[in-house]
Structure formats: C-alpha cells, structure tokens
C-alpha cells in the first residue's frame, strides 16, 4: 500500500470516528451534559481566574506606567501584605506626613529628579446651579500632574507662582468638565469647591475607571489653597522620581534615611511610614497571583480528575452498549486502530465540548462582572485555546483504557453479545 493511500485511509478513519462521536453525543444529550459537569466547572474556573489575573495584570501595568519605572510614593501607610491587622497597627502607629517633612526632603535629596506633595479629600463642585458630589479635590504642587503622568486636554496645569501665592485656580478632570461644560469650553469659567470660587485653567485627558470608580472625577488646586480649605494635618503624600531607573533604589534609600532623621528614629526602631514603588507593586501582585494560581490549580485539578473519571466510566459503559456494533464493524474490515480511534475521538470530543461550554460560561461571567462591577477582567485568546485543549487532553487520557478495551474485543464474541 502506498504512503498516500495509507494517509488517506487514516484521515478517512479519523473523520468517520469524529462523525460517530458527534452522533453519540447528540443521541445522549442529558447524559453527555451530566458527564461533562466536572470538565465544565474546571474550565470555567480556569478561564475565569485567567481572565481576572490577565485583567489585573493590565491594571497593574497601567498603575506602574502611571508611577513610572523610576517613581515612588511616600505615604503614611502603604499596602504591603494581606494581613488587615498589620494595616490597623500601621494606622495606629504611623503619624501623618507633614509639609515640613516634604520641605526637608526636597532641600537635602541628591538622587531625585523631582519630588512633589499632594493631599486629597472628598468635596462638592458647583457651577450655575448644578452640583456634583463626592468629587476628589486634590491639593498639589505644580509638578504633581507631570509626576503622575496626567496629560492636559485643554488649557494648562497649575503653575509654580500659583502654588506659591495659594491662587484659587483649578485643573479639572474630564468627568467634571462633562458635567458642567458638556459641548463647550471650560477654561476661563468659574466653579465653586465647597462653596469657594475657583477659576478653571485647564482640563485633563480622560483616564477611565477602575473597579467601578472613575479616575476622572477630580479637581486639582494649589496645595496652599487646599490647606486653607481642609487643613494640613492629614492625607498628605509625597510623589518622587529618581534621576533615572538605575538610581531608584538609591533614591528610595536616601528619602527613607532623610525621613527617619527628621522623625528622630533610632537605628533599632522600625519605620513609621511607607514607601511604594513600581517594583513593590509588581512584587506584591506577583505574590497575590501566586496564591490565586495555587488555589485555582488545586480546584481545577480536582474538577478535571473527577470529570476524567466520569468520562472513563461513561466510555466503558458505551463500549458495553455497543459491543455488537464493534463486532459488526470488525467483521466488515475495521481494524483495531479504527475502533481505538473511534472511542478516543469520542472521548476527546466529549471533553472538548465540555471545555468549550466552560469557556463560554467563563466569558459570560467575565463580561457580566466587567459591566456590573467594573472589575478589569480580560479574556486572552490563549486561555480559550488552553481551556479547550486541556479538556480534550483529559478526555484523550481517560479515554485510552475504554478505547483499548473496545479495540481488543474479539469480533465473533462481540457479534454473539446481546444488547
């Protein structure tokens, strides 16, 4: 027999096995669905977790890009773990960042390109009888928009002179602009922040929303004007950039030492402030994803094994039910490999169908959560292929034993069997 004829025969045998597998699935829809429940749950879990992790990866990348690879923040408390007791202890122990500390660090640093001060509180914004509540009012030094990679859409940002004289000027987010100045220019008009008039000098480019919270519902004002409104005793953060990425660690260490000196901390005392950089954010996220992945792998493994065992039992039952059919096929010239292929393809098709249904359910869940809760879930194509491919592989693995049992049946004994 020629190689070409052999390949044709193998191909024909495969497609015949695939057709028989599909017919079998259609004839026993309820049994097939119940059989696939474990595979469906496993794939849904796998794809949902992958979508969440991938979406959060994009979010973390966005946060890191906002901070920059050479940037870091100094706060009263930074989220550095998963123990709420630690956060509560830090809130009790750590004092607020003070404007004097900002001035001290700014005067003595050598490894920083720039450092700025910011503070924020929630307030109301009004214009021509309309009011917008729960707006983030940020007090900033003139360099904060650049340090946080906030881009200008129209107008300009707050100047150094306006910061020094505590000017009542405002740089607004796109949500505020759309609320009060939809379809028209905002620059040059006046808004009221908690009843105090401010002159709009610029509008920021839209940033979007994360976890259902808009990043564009803000008003930036000079830090001095902010202190007059809300006081200078709480909520201050420092935003800094190193000379370049290679100097980030030195810049963090220098800022840490200077703040310890200002606070008169002894060498054996722990730090009562937090420093957060892009590296620490990535490290924290890697620890979190490792924990999520470990739990997900455990759940998926259990579901896959249970689903595979159920598939194997169903396929063994199918072999028993179709013993006479196998005998007829063998008597008409079907080879052992043809019978083997038939049941392997049927098992893989059964599991692959479960994987496809699991992917579909996971996609619906991801879309619903993204729409209702604004959690950044993103479904990569690779995870879809992984889900279906893994399911089909499980079907193949657990289908080997039933398929071998079917292929080894003696045709004469098979024909004698009763249905």
C-alpha positions in Angstrom: 0.0 0.0 0.0 1.4 3.4 -0.9 2.1 6.1 1.6 -0.5 8.4 0.0 -3.2 5.7 0.3 -2.2 5.0 3.9 -2.6 8.7 4.8 -5.9 8.9 3.1 -7.2 5.9 5.0 -6.0 7.3 8.3 -7.7 10.6 7.5 -10.9 8.9 6.5 -10.8 6.8 9.6 -10.4 9.9 11.8 -13.3 11.8 10.2 -15.5 8.7 10.4 -14.7 8.4 14.1 -15.4 12.1 14.6 -18.8 11.7 12.9 -19.7 8.7 15.1 -18.6 10.6 18.2 -20.8 13.6 17.3 -23.8 11.3 16.6 -23.3 9.6 20.0 -23.2 13.0 21.8 -26.4 14.1 20.0 -28.3 10.8 20.9 -27.5 11.1 24.7 -27.6 14.9 25.3 -28.6 14.8 29.0 -26.1 12.0 29.8 -23.4 13.9 27.9 -24.1 17.1 29.8 -24.0 15.4 33.2 -20.8 13.6 32.2 -19.2 17.0 31.3 -20.2 18.8 34.5 -16.7 18.3 36.1 -14.9 19.4 32.9 -17.3 22.4 32.6 -16.6 23.5 36.2 -12.9 23.0 35.8 -12.7 25.0 32.6 -15.0 27.8 33.9 -12.8 28.2 37.0 -9.6 28.1 35.0 -10.7 30.7 32.4 -12.4 33.0 35.0 -9.2 33.1 37.1 -7.1 33.6 34.0 -9.4 36.5 32.9 -9.2 38.1 36.3 -5.4 37.7 36.5 -4.9 39.0 33.0 -7.2 41.9 33.5 -5.4 42.8 36.8 -2.1 42.5 35.0 -3.2 45.2 32.6 -4.4 47.3 35.6 -1.1 46.9 37.5 0.8 47.6 34.3 -1.2 50.8 34.0 -0.6 51.8 37.6 3.1 51.0 37.1 3.2 53.1 34.0 1.5 56.0 35.8 4.1 55.8 38.6 6.9 55.1 36.1 9.7 52.7 36.5 11.7 55.5 38.2 9.0 56.8 40.5 7.8 56.1 44.1 5.5 57.4 46.7 5.9 58.1 50.4 2.7 57.7 52.4 1.6 57.3 56.0 0.6 53.6 55.1 1.2 51.5 52.0 -0.5 48.2 51.3 2.4 45.7 51.6 0.6 42.5 52.5 -2.6 40.6 53.1 -2.9 40.9 56.8 -5.5 43.6 57.9 -4.1 43.5 61.4 -0.8 44.9 60.0 -2.7 47.8 58.3 -4.6 48.6 61.5 -1.3 48.6 63.5 0.3 50.9 61.0 -2.6 53.3 61.1 -2.3 53.5 64.9 1.5 53.8 64.9 2.3 55.9 61.8 1.9 59.7 62.0 0.7 61.7 59.1 3.2 63.1 56.5 3.8 66.8 57.2 4.6 69.7 54.9 7.8 70.3 56.8 9.0 66.8 56.0 8.4 67.5 52.3 10.5 70.7 52.5 13.2 68.9 54.4 13.5 66.0 51.9 13.3 68.4 48.9 16.2 70.5 50.3 18.5 67.6 51.1 18.0 64.9 48.4 20.6 64.3 45.7 19.3 61.2 43.9 15.9 62.7 42.9 14.9 64.3 39.7 11.8 65.8 41.3 9.5 65.5 44.3 6.1 66.9 44.9 3.4 67.0 47.6 -0.2 66.1 47.2 -3.3 65.7 49.5 -6.9 64.8 48.8 -10.3 65.0 50.2 -13.9 64.4 49.0 -16.0 67.5 48.3 -18.7 69.0 46.2 -18.3 71.1 43.0 -21.0 73.5 41.8 -21.5 75.6 38.7 -24.5 77.7 37.6 -26.9 75.9 40.0 -25.7 72.4 39.2 -23.9 70.3 41.9 -21.6 67.3 41.7 -20.9 65.5 45.0 -18.1 63.1 46.0 -15.5 64.7 43.8 -11.9 64.2 44.7 -10.3 67.6 45.5 -6.6 67.3 45.3 -4.1 69.8 46.6 -0.9 69.7 44.6 2.4 71.3 44.0 2.9 72.4 40.4 4.9 69.2 39.4 2.3 66.6 40.6 0.5 66.3 37.2 3.8 65.5 35.4 4.9 63.2 38.2 1.6 61.2 37.9 1.6 61.3 34.1 -1.6 63.4 33.9 -1.9 64.8 30.4 -3.5 68.1 29.5 -6.5 68.1 27.2 -7.2 71.9 27.0 -5.7 74.8 28.9 -2.7 74.3 31.2 -1.7 72.9 34.5 -1.2 74.9 37.8 2.0 77.0 37.8 4.7 77.4 40.5 3.7 81.0 41.0 0.0 80.0 41.6 1.2 77.4 44.2 3.3 79.9 46.0 0.5 82.5 46.3 -2.2 79.9 47.0 -4.2 81.0 44.0 -7.8 79.9 43.7 -7.3 78.2 40.3 -8.5 74.7 39.3 -7.3 72.0 36.9 -10.3 69.6 36.4 -10.9 66.0 35.3 -13.0 65.1 32.3 -16.0 64.0 34.4 -16.2 67.4 36.0 -15.9 69.0 32.6 -18.6 66.8 31.1 -20.9 67.5 34.0 -20.8 71.3 33.8 -19.3 72.2 30.4 -20.6 69.5 28.0 -20.0 70.5 24.4 -18.3 73.8 25.4 -15.1 75.2 26.6 -14.4 75.0 30.4 -11.3 77.1 30.6 -12.0 80.6 31.9 -15.1 79.8 33.8 -15.7 79.6 37.5 -16.6 76.7 39.7 -17.3 76.5 43.4 -15.5 73.9 45.6 -17.3 73.5 48.9 -18.8 77.0 48.2 -15.4 78.7 47.4 -15.0 80.1 43.9 -12.1 78.7 41.7 -11.1 79.8 38.2 -10.8 76.8 35.7 -7.4 77.0 33.9 -7.2 73.5 32.3 -8.9 70.1 31.7 -7.1 66.8 31.9 -7.3 64.0 29.4 -9.7 61.2 30.3 -8.2 58.4 32.4 -11.1 56.0 32.5 -12.4 54.0 35.5 -11.1 51.0 37.6 -13.3 48.8 39.8 -16.3 51.0 39.2 -14.5 54.1 40.4 -13.9 56.9 37.9 -10.4 58.3 37.8 -11.6 61.5 36.1 -13.8 62.9 38.9 -11.3 65.2 40.4 -10.3 68.8 40.7 -6.6 69.8 41.3 -5.9 73.0 43.2 -2.7 74.6 44.6 -1.7 72.8 47.8 -1.8 76.0 49.8 -5.4 76.7 48.8 -6.2 73.1 49.7 -4.7 73.6 53.2 -6.8 76.7 53.7 -9.9 74.6 53.0 -9.1 71.2 54.7 -6.1 71.9 56.9 -2.6 70.4 56.6 -2.8 67.8 59.3 -3.9 64.7 57.3 -3.9 62.9 53.9 -0.5 64.2 52.6 1.5 62.0 50.2 4.9 62.7 48.6 5.5 61.7 45.0 9.0 61.4 43.7 11.1 60.4 40.7 14.7 59.2 40.8 17.3 60.6 38.4 16.7 57.5 36.3 15.5 53.9 36.8 19.0 52.7 37.8 19.0 55.2 40.7 15.6 54.2 42.0 16.9 52.1 44.9 19.4 54.8 46.0 16.7 57.5 45.7 14.3 55.4 47.9 17.0 54.7 50.5 18.0 58.4 50.6 14.4 59.6 51.1 14.0 56.8 53.8 17.1 58.0 55.7 16.1 61.7 55.5 12.6 61.0 56.8 14.0 58.8 59.6 16.4 61.7 60.5 13.5 64.2 60.6 11.4 61.9 62.8 14.4 61.1 65.1 14.0 57.4 64.7 16.8 55.4 66.3 18.6 52.7 64.3 16.8 49.9 66.1 13.3 51.4 65.6 11.1 50.4 62.7 9.9 52.8 60.1 6.6 54.6 60.8 5.9 55.5 57.2 5.6 53.6 53.9 7.4 53.8 50.6 5.7 52.3 47.5 7.4 52.0 44.1 6.5 50.3 40.8 8.8 47.4 41.8 7.0 46.9 45.2 3.6 47.0 43.4 4.7 44.3 40.9 6.2 42.2 43.7 3.0 42.4 45.7 1.0 41.5 42.7 3.2 38.5 41.9 2.7 37.2 45.4 -1.0 37.6 45.1 -1.2 35.9 41.7 0.9 33.1 43.0 -1.6 32.5 45.8 -4.5 32.8 43.4 -2.8 30.4 40.9 -2.1 27.8 43.7 -5.8 27.8 44.7 -7.0 27.7 41.1 -4.7 24.9 40.2 -6.0 22.8 43.1 -9.6 23.4 42.2 -9.1 22.8 38.5 -7.1 19.6 39.2 -9.8 18.1 41.3 -12.6 19.0 38.8 -10.5 17.7 35.9 -9.7 14.4 37.6 -13.4 13.9 38.7 -14.5 14.8 35.2 -12.0 12.5 33.6 -13.0 9.5 35.8 -16.7 10.1 34.9 -15.8 10.2 31.2 -13.9 7.0 31.5 -16.8 5.3 33.2 -19.3 6.6 30.6 -17.0 5.4 27.8 -16.7 1.9 29.4 -20.5 1.8 29.5 -20.6 2.9 25.9 -18.2 0.0 24.9 -20.5 -2.4 26.7 -23.6 -1.0 25.0 -22.0 -1.1 21.5 -20.2 -4.4 21.7 -22.3 -5.8 18.9 -21.7 -2.7 16.8 -18.0 -3.2 17.3 -18.3 -6.8 16.2 -20.1 -5.8 13.0 -17.5 -3.1 12.2 -14.7 -5.6 12.7 -16.4 -8.3 10.6 -16.7 -5.7 7.8 -12.9 -5.0 7.9 -12.5 -2.3 10.6 -9.0 -2.6 12.1 -8.1 -2.3 15.8 -6.8 1.2 15.2 -10.1 2.2 13.7 -12.0 1.1 16.8 -9.4 2.7 19.0 -9.6 6.0 17.1 -13.4 5.9 17.3 -13.5 5.8 21.1 -10.6 8.1 21.6 -12.1 10.8 19.3 -15.4 10.4 21.0 -13.9 10.8 24.4 -11.8 13.8 23.3 -14.8 15.4 21.6 -16.9 14.8 24.7 -14.3 16.5 27.0 -13.6 19.2 24.4 -17.3 20.1 24.2 -17.3 20.5 28.0 -14.2 22.7 27.7 -15.9 24.9 25.1 -19.1 25.2 27.2 -16.8 26.1 30.2 -15.1 28.8 28.1 -18.5 30.2 27.1 -19.7 30.4 30.7 -16.5 32.0 31.8 -16.8 34.6 29.0 -20.3 35.4 30.1 -19.2 35.7 33.8 -16.3 37.9 32.8 -18.4 40.2 30.7 -21.1 40.5 33.4 -18.6 41.3 36.2 -16.7 43.8 33.9 -20.0 45.5 33.2 -21.7 45.4 36.6 -18.7 45.8 38.9 -16.1 47.3 36.5 -13.5 44.7 37.6 -10.8 44.7 34.9 -11.4 41.1 33.6 -9.8 40.4 30.2 -10.1 37.1 28.4 -7.0 36.4 26.3 -7.3 34.1 23.3 -4.5 31.9 24.6 -6.6 31.0 27.7 -9.5 29.9 25.5 -7.2 27.6 23.5 -5.7 26.4 26.8 -9.1 25.6 28.3 -10.4 23.6 25.3 -7.1 21.9 24.6 -6.7 20.9 28.3 -10.2 19.5 28.4 -9.6 17.5 25.1 -6.3 16.2 26.5 -8.1 15.0 29.7 -10.7 13.3 27.5 -7.9 11.6 25.5 -6.1 10.4 28.6 -9.1 9.0 30.4 -10.4 7.6 27.2 -7.4 5.4 26.5 -8.4 2.5 28.7 -12.0 2.2 27.3 -10.7 2.6 23.7 -8.2 -0.2 24.2 -10.9 -2.4 25.7 -13.1 -1.8 22.7 -10.3 -2.4 20.2 -9.3 -5.7 21.8 -12.8 -7.2 21.5 -13.0 -10.5 19.6 -15.4 -9.9 16.6 -17.0 -13.3 16.9 -17.7 -12.9 20.7 -18.8 -9.3 20.1 -21.4 -10.5 17.5 -22.7 -13.1 19.9 -23.4 -10.5 22.6 -26.9 -9.4 23.3 -27.9 -5.7 23.6 
